């Protein structure tokens, strides 16, 4: 996300090529850069609900843009 927003990368395809993966992988994961800050803090502190697993995050991608919708989707 930082490469896109800074202009270092011009597209998801360019990021994928540089990272050695496919564009669909990058597009699914880029939404994690927009994860609600409080959810990120919970994960970093290890206080997220036990149901919030990496697999659940993967299945939820692309995440809704609304942080409130992310909370409903991931924390309930």
VENRASUL-V561931 format. One record per pair of residues at least 12 apart in sequence whose ideal C-beta (glycine too) atoms are under 10 Angstrom apart, sorted by the first residue. I is the first residue (numbers start at 1). J is the second residue. Records with the same first field share a line. If there is no record, write none. Layout:
# VENRASUL-V561931
I = J  J
This chain:
# VENRASUL-V561931
1 = 15  26  29  30  31  32  33  34
2 = 33
3 = 15  18  19
4 = 26  30  33
5 = 33
9 = 26
11 = 23  26
12 = 24  25  26  27  29  30
13 = 26  27
14 = 26
15 = 27  29  30
27 = 61  62
28 = 58  60  61  62  63
29 = 57  58  61  62
30 = 61  62  63
31 = 57  60  61  62  63  64  65  70
32 = 57  58  60  61  62  63
33 = 63
34 = 62  63  64  65  67  70
35 = 57  60  63  67  70  74
36 = 63  64  66  67  68  69  70  71  74  75
37 = 67
38 = 67  70  71  75
39 = 52  57  63  67  70  71  74  75
42 = 74  75
43 = 57
48 = 74  75
49 = 74  75  76
51 = 74  75  76
52 = 74  75
56 = 73  74
57 = 74
59 = 73
60 = 73  74
